[in-house]
Amino acid sequence: MSQDLKELSQRKLNFFQTLKAISWAMFGVRKGKGYEEDIAKLNPVHLVIAGLLFGLIFVVSLVLIVQWAVASLS
């Protein structure tokens, strides 16, 4: 199992290419063939880091929007 994880973490896409692939997926504009190519090349470690990063950005964005909306009502 550790050998499989080691092999997966040596995949070709770098972190910024992983972010690009995830961004395309979030907007739902990735075609099937491109999606399958990305899945074959994505590094799972990068996916976890990118997921945490996008989650943090999403939460911070929501907090800022709510703060702005509450401040504009006052």
N, CA, C and O atoms as CSV, one atom per row, in Angstrom:
chain,resi,resn,atom,element,x,y,z
A,1,MET,N,N,0.821,-1.188,0.000
A,1,MET,CA,C,0.000,0.000,0.000
A,1,MET,C,C,0.870,1.259,0.000
A,1,MET,O,O,0.583,2.201,-0.739
A,2,SER,N,N,1.911,1.291,0.804
A,2,SER,CA,C,2.774,2.470,0.836
A,2,SER,C,C,3.497,2.648,-0.493
A,2,SER,O,O,3.805,3.773,-0.888
A,3,GLN,N,N,3.768,1.548,-1.184
A,3,GLN,CA,C,4.396,1.631,-2.504
A,3,GLN,C,C,3.439,2.269,-3.501
A,3,GLN,O,O,3.861,3.073,-4.333
A,4,ASP,N,N,2.144,1.919,-3.429
A,4,ASP,CA,C,1.148,2.514,-4.316
A,4,ASP,C,C,1.052,4.016,-4.092
A,4,ASP,O,O,1.007,4.782,-5.055
A,5,LEU,N,N,1.021,4.444,-2.841
A,5,LEU,CA,C,0.941,5.860,-2.521
A,5,LEU,C,C,2.185,6.592,-3.007
A,5,LEU,O,O,2.103,7.723,-3.486
A,6,LYS,N,N,3.334,5.939,-2.881
A,6,LYS,CA,C,4.582,6.539,-3.338
A,6,LYS,C,C,4.556,6.729,-4.852
A,6,LYS,O,O,4.995,7.760,-5.361
A,7,GLU,N,N,4.038,5.728,-5.568
A,7,GLU,CA,C,3.937,5.830,-7.024
A,7,GLU,C,C,2.956,6.926,-7.422
A,7,GLU,O,O,3.220,7.681,-8.357
A,8,LEU,N,N,1.828,7.020,-6.722
A,8,LEU,CA,C,0.836,8.046,-7.036
A,8,LEU,C,C,1.380,9.448,-6.797
A,8,LEU,O,O,1.068,10.373,-7.547
A,9,SER,N,N,2.187,9.607,-5.763
A,9,SER,CA,C,2.710,10.934,-5.444
A,9,SER,C,C,3.795,11.372,-6.420
A,9,SER,O,O,4.234,12.521,-6.376
A,10,GLN,N,N,4.232,10.481,-7.294
A,10,GLN,CA,C,5.250,10.826,-8.291
A,10,GLN,C,C,4.635,11.166,-9.646
A,10,GLN,O,O,5.340,11.220,-10.653
A,11,ARG,N,N,3.328,11.394,-9.672
A,11,ARG,CA,C,2.661,11.693,-10.935
A,11,ARG,C,C,3.141,13.011,-11.517
A,11,ARG,O,O,3.797,13.800,-10.837
A,12,LYS,N,N,2.806,13.246,-12.793
A,12,LYS,CA,C,3.446,14.266,-13.603
A,12,LYS,C,C,3.034,15.711,-13.334
A,12,LYS,O,O,3.893,16.592,-13.374
A,13,LEU,N,N,1.771,15.993,-13.066
A,13,LEU,CA,C,1.330,17.378,-12.951
A,13,LEU,C,C,1.917,18.050,-11.725
A,13,LEU,O,O,1.973,17.457,-10.648
A,14,ASN,N,N,2.357,19.298,-11.894
A,14,ASN,CA,C,2.844,20.037,-10.740
A,14,ASN,C,C,1.660,20.675,-10.012
A,14,ASN,O,O,0.518,20.533,-10.449
A,15,PHE,N,N,1.917,21.365,-8.925
A,15,PHE,CA,C,0.843,21.879,-8.080
A,15,PHE,C,C,-0.020,22.893,-8.822
A,15,PHE,O,O,-1.243,22.876,-8.681
A,16,PHE,N,N,0.590,23.772,-9.608
A,16,PHE,CA,C,-0.187,24.793,-10.320
A,16,PHE,C,C,-1.045,24.178,-11.417
A,16,PHE,O,O,-2.147,24.663,-11.673
A,17,GLN,N,N,-0.573,23.137,-12.062
A,17,GLN,CA,C,-1.389,22.429,-13.046
A,17,GLN,C,C,-2.559,21.731,-12.352
A,17,GLN,O,O,-3.653,21.638,-12.909
A,18,THR,N,N,-2.324,21.245,-11.142
A,18,THR,CA,C,-3.395,20.636,-10.367
A,18,THR,C,C,-4.443,21.681,-10.011
A,18,THR,O,O,-5.640,21.413,-10.114
A,19,LEU,N,N,-4.009,22.874,-9.592
A,19,LEU,CA,C,-4.949,23.953,-9.287
A,19,LEU,C,C,-5.778,24.321,-10.515
A,19,LEU,O,O,-6.979,24.566,-10.410
A,20,LYS,N,N,-5.141,24.358,-11.659
A,20,LYS,CA,C,-5.848,24.667,-12.898
A,20,LYS,C,C,-6.908,23.608,-13.190
A,20,LYS,O,O,-8.042,23.943,-13.533
A,21,ALA,N,N,-6.550,22.347,-13.058
A,21,ALA,CA,C,-7.491,21.256,-13.314
A,21,ALA,C,C,-8.669,21.309,-12.346
A,21,ALA,O,O,-9.810,21.068,-12.742
A,22,ILE,N,N,-8.401,21.622,-11.090
A,22,ILE,CA,C,-9.462,21.704,-10.093
A,22,ILE,C,C,-10.355,22.909,-10.371
A,22,ILE,O,O,-11.573,22.833,-10.207
A,23,SER,N,N,-9.759,24.009,-10.789
A,23,SER,CA,C,-10.550,25.198,-11.118
A,23,SER,C,C,-11.501,24.914,-12.272
A,23,SER,O,O,-12.670,25.296,-12.224
A,24,TRP,N,N,-11.003,24.244,-13.310
A,24,TRP,CA,C,-11.873,23.866,-14.426
A,24,TRP,C,C,-13.011,22.981,-13.925
A,24,TRP,O,O,-14.157,23.147,-14.344
A,25,ALA,N,N,-12.708,22.063,-13.052
A,25,ALA,CA,C,-13.736,21.148,-12.540
A,25,ALA,C,C,-14.767,21.885,-11.693
A,25,ALA,O,O,-15.952,21.556,-11.740
A,26,MET,N,N,-14.332,22.873,-10.923
A,26,MET,CA,C,-15.268,23.622,-10.080
A,26,MET,C,C,-16.285,24.384,-10.923
A,26,MET,O,O,-17.445,24.514,-10.531
A,27,PHE,N,N,-15.858,24.885,-12.069
A,27,PHE,CA,C,-16.772,25.618,-12.939
A,27,PHE,C,C,-17.545,24.688,-13.876
A,27,PHE,O,O,-18.460,25.131,-14.570
A,28,GLY,N,N,-17.189,23.431,-13.901
A,28,GLY,CA,C,-17.911,22.445,-14.692
A,28,GLY,C,C,-17.722,22.588,-16.191
A,28,GLY,O,O,-18.619,22.239,-16.959
A,29,VAL,N,N,-16.589,23.087,-16.619
A,29,VAL,CA,C,-16.366,23.298,-18.045
A,29,VAL,C,C,-15.329,22.340,-18.626
A,29,VAL,O,O,-14.876,22.535,-19.753
A,30,ARG,N,N,-14.961,21.346,-17.899
A,30,ARG,CA,C,-13.950,20.391,-18.362
A,30,ARG,C,C,-14.621,19.292,-19.156
A,30,ARG,O,O,-15.610,18.717,-18.701
A,31,LYS,N,N,-14.105,18.990,-20.330
A,31,LYS,CA,C,-14.662,17.920,-21.154
A,31,LYS,C,C,-14.199,16.571,-20.634
A,31,LYS,O,O,-13.214,16.481,-19.902
A,32,GLY,N,N,-14.910,15.533,-21.014
A,32,GLY,CA,C,-14.625,14.195,-20.524
A,32,GLY,C,C,-13.217,13.719,-20.790
A,32,GLY,O,O,-12.581,13.145,-19.906
A,33,LYS,N,N,-12.712,13.948,-22.004
A,33,LYS,CA,C,-11.374,13.478,-22.352
A,33,LYS,C,C,-10.315,14.199,-21.523
A,33,LYS,O,O,-9.400,13.563,-21.000
A,34,GLY,N,N,-10.433,15.515,-21.399
A,34,GLY,CA,C,-9.488,16.286,-20.597
A,34,GLY,C,C,-9.546,15.891,-19.138
A,34,GLY,O,O,-8.520,15.832,-18.460
A,35,TYR,N,N,-10.744,15.621,-18.657
A,35,TYR,CA,C,-10.925,15.180,-17.271
A,35,TYR,C,C,-10.210,13.863,-17.026
A,35,TYR,O,O,-9.514,13.702,-16.024
A,36,GLU,N,N,-10.383,12.928,-17.939
A,36,GLU,CA,C,-9.743,11.615,-17.775
A,36,GLU,C,C,-8.218,11.726,-17.837
A,36,GLU,O,O,-7.511,11.021,-17.117
A,37,GLU,N,N,-7.723,12.603,-18.692
A,37,GLU,CA,C,-6.269,12.813,-18.760
A,37,GLU,C,C,-5.748,13.400,-17.457
A,37,GLU,O,O,-4.704,12.985,-16.955
A,38,ASP,N,N,-6.485,14.375,-16.907
A,38,ASP,CA,C,-6.073,14.986,-15.643
A,38,ASP,C,C,-6.086,13.969,-14.508
A,38,ASP,O,O,-5.159,13.930,-13.699
A,39,ILE,N,N,-7.115,13.160,-14.445
A,39,ILE,CA,C,-7.228,12.167,-13.370
A,39,ILE,C,C,-6.048,11.195,-13.432
A,39,ILE,O,O,-5.544,10.762,-12.395
A,40,ALA,N,N,-5.615,10.857,-14.623
A,40,ALA,CA,C,-4.497,9.920,-14.766
A,40,ALA,C,C,-3.176,10.540,-14.330
A,40,ALA,O,O,-2.240,9.819,-13.984
A,41,LYS,N,N,-3.089,11.885,-14.343
A,41,LYS,CA,C,-1.825,12.557,-14.057
A,41,LYS,C,C,-1.788,13.271,-12.716
A,41,LYS,O,O,-0.709,13.618,-12.237
A,42,LEU,N,N,-2.945,13.499,-12.097
A,42,LEU,CA,C,-2.981,14.286,-10.866
A,42,LEU,C,C,-2.283,13.583,-9.711
A,42,LEU,O,O,-2.383,12.367,-9.547
A,43,ASN,N,N,-1.592,14.356,-8.937
A,43,ASN,CA,C,-0.899,13.879,-7.747
A,43,ASN,C,C,-1.874,13.971,-6.567
A,43,ASN,O,O,-2.369,15.062,-6.286
A,44,PRO,N,N,-2.164,12.879,-5.876
A,44,PRO,CA,C,-3.137,12.919,-4.777
A,44,PRO,C,C,-2.728,13.850,-3.636
A,44,PRO,O,O,-3.592,14.428,-2.977
A,45,VAL,N,N,-1.454,14.000,-3.399
A,45,VAL,CA,C,-1.004,14.920,-2.347
A,45,VAL,C,C,-1.372,16.344,-2.732
A,45,VAL,O,O,-1.840,17.115,-1.894
A,46,HIS,N,N,-1.163,16.697,-3.996
A,46,HIS,CA,C,-1.542,18.022,-4.472
A,46,HIS,C,C,-3.050,18.228,-4.387
A,46,HIS,O,O,-3.511,19.327,-4.080
A,47,LEU,N,N,-3.819,17.175,-4.657
A,47,LEU,CA,C,-5.276,17.278,-4.576
A,47,LEU,C,C,-5.739,17.610,-3.162
A,47,LEU,O,O,-6.630,18.439,-2.979
A,48,VAL,N,N,-5.147,16.976,-2.179
A,48,VAL,CA,C,-5.521,17.237,-0.785
A,48,VAL,C,C,-5.176,18.673,-0.410
A,48,VAL,O,O,-5.988,19.377,0.191
A,49,ILE,N,N,-3.976,19.103,-0.762
A,49,ILE,CA,C,-3.554,20.471,-0.442
A,49,ILE,C,C,-4.448,21.481,-1.157
A,49,ILE,O,O,-4.878,22.464,-0.554
A,50,ALA,N,N,-4.726,21.245,-2.426
A,50,ALA,CA,C,-5.572,22.158,-3.198
A,50,ALA,C,C,-6.995,22.180,-2.644
A,50,ALA,O,O,-7.621,23.239,-2.593
A,51,GLY,N,N,-7.505,21.033,-2.232
A,51,GLY,CA,C,-8.838,20.979,-1.635
A,51,GLY,C,C,-8.919,21.794,-0.356
A,51,GLY,O,O,-9.885,22.526,-0.142
A,52,LEU,N,N,-7.922,21.671,0.482
A,52,LEU,CA,C,-7.889,22.469,1.712
A,52,LEU,C,C,-7.767,23.960,1.397
A,52,LEU,O,O,-8.413,24.790,2.037
A,53,LEU,N,N,-6.942,24.289,0.415
A,53,LEU,CA,C,-6.759,25.681,0.022
A,53,LEU,C,C,-8.058,26.274,-0.527
A,53,LEU,O,O,-8.458,27.364,-0.119
A,54,PHE,N,N,-8.718,25.568,-1.447
A,54,PHE,CA,C,-9.976,26.057,-1.998
A,54,PHE,C,C,-11.060,26.128,-0.929
A,54,PHE,O,O,-11.879,27.046,-0.941
A,55,GLY,N,N,-11.074,25.178,-0.011
A,55,GLY,CA,C,-12.040,25.226,1.091
A,55,GLY,C,C,-11.830,26.446,1.968
A,55,GLY,O,O,-12.792,27.111,2.355
A,56,LEU,N,N,-10.590,26.739,2.279
A,56,LEU,CA,C,-10.269,27.915,3.096
A,56,LEU,C,C,-10.666,29.199,2.372
A,56,LEU,O,O,-11.261,30.094,2.973
A,57,ILE,N,N,-10.339,29.291,1.093
A,57,ILE,CA,C,-10.706,30.467,0.307
A,57,ILE,C,C,-12.222,30.629,0.263
A,57,ILE,O,O,-12.727,31.746,0.372
A,58,PHE,N,N,-12.943,29.542,0.107
A,58,PHE,CA,C,-14.403,29.581,0.059
A,58,PHE,C,C,-14.985,30.092,1.379
A,58,PHE,O,O,-15.861,30.957,1.379
A,59,VAL,N,N,-14.509,29.567,2.481
A,59,VAL,CA,C,-15.015,29.979,3.792
A,59,VAL,C,C,-14.686,31.454,4.066
A,59,VAL,O,O,-15.546,32.203,4.528
A,60,VAL,N,N,-13.466,31.865,3.788
A,60,VAL,CA,C,-13.078,33.261,4.004
A,60,VAL,C,C,-13.919,34.182,3.121
A,60,VAL,O,O,-14.338,35.250,3.568
A,61,SER,N,N,-14.167,33.785,1.885
A,61,SER,CA,C,-15.001,34.585,0.985
A,61,SER,C,C,-16.406,34.739,1.539
A,61,SER,O,O,-16.965,35.836,1.523
A,62,LEU,N,N,-16.981,33.651,2.028
A,62,LEU,CA,C,-18.323,33.724,2.608
A,62,LEU,C,C,-18.359,34.636,3.825
A,62,LEU,O,O,-19.287,35.430,3.978
A,63,VAL,N,N,-17.368,34.531,4.683
A,63,VAL,CA,C,-17.311,35.387,5.882
A,63,VAL,C,C,-17.223,36.850,5.470
A,63,VAL,O,O,-17.917,37.691,6.040
A,64,LEU,N,N,-16.381,37.167,4.493
A,64,LEU,CA,C,-16.237,38.548,4.043
A,64,LEU,C,C,-17.525,39.077,3.413
A,64,LEU,O,O,-17.886,40.234,3.630
A,65,ILE,N,N,-18.211,38.259,2.650
A,65,ILE,CA,C,-19.476,38.673,2.043
A,65,ILE,C,C,-20.522,38.934,3.117
A,65,ILE,O,O,-21.255,39.920,3.043
A,66,VAL,N,N,-20.595,38.069,4.102
A,66,VAL,CA,C,-21.566,38.262,5.193
A,66,VAL,C,C,-21.234,39.508,5.983
A,66,VAL,O,O,-22.135,40.274,6.325
A,67,GLN,N,N,-19.962,39.732,6.283
A,67,GLN,CA,C,-19.582,40.939,7.001
A,67,GLN,C,C,-19.937,42.193,6.201
A,67,GLN,O,O,-20.425,43.173,6.764
A,68,TRP,N,N,-19.697,42.164,4.918
A,68,TRP,CA,C,-20.038,43.312,4.063
A,68,TRP,C,C,-21.548,43.538,4.044
A,68,TRP,O,O,-22.008,44.677,4.126
A,69,ALA,N,N,-22.325,42.448,3.936
A,69,ALA,CA,C,-23.780,42.572,3.881
A,69,ALA,C,C,-24.329,43.106,5.204
A,69,ALA,O,O,-25.219,43.956,5.201
A,70,VAL,N,N,-23.816,42.626,6.321
A,70,VAL,CA,C,-24.275,43.104,7.634
A,70,VAL,C,C,-23.880,44.562,7.838
A,70,VAL,O,O,-24.663,45.345,8.376
A,71,ALA,N,N,-22.680,44.930,7.417
A,71,ALA,CA,C,-22.238,46.322,7.568
A,71,ALA,C,C,-23.065,47.260,6.688
A,71,ALA,O,O,-23.316,48.400,7.079
A,72,SER,N,N,-23.486,46.809,5.527
A,72,SER,CA,C,-24.270,47.676,4.645
A,72,SER,C,C,-25.694,47.867,5.160
A,72,SER,O,O,-26.344,48.854,4.814
A,73,LEU,N,N,-26.186,46.947,5.976
A,73,LEU,CA,C,-27.519,47.072,6.562
A,73,LEU,C,C,-27.537,48.023,7.743
A,73,LEU,O,O,-28.583,48.581,8.077
A,74,SER,N,N,-26.412,48.209,8.363
A,74,SER,CA,C,-26.351,49.054,9.570
A,74,SER,C,C,-26.317,50.520,9.247
A,74,SER,O,O,-26.265,51.351,10.154
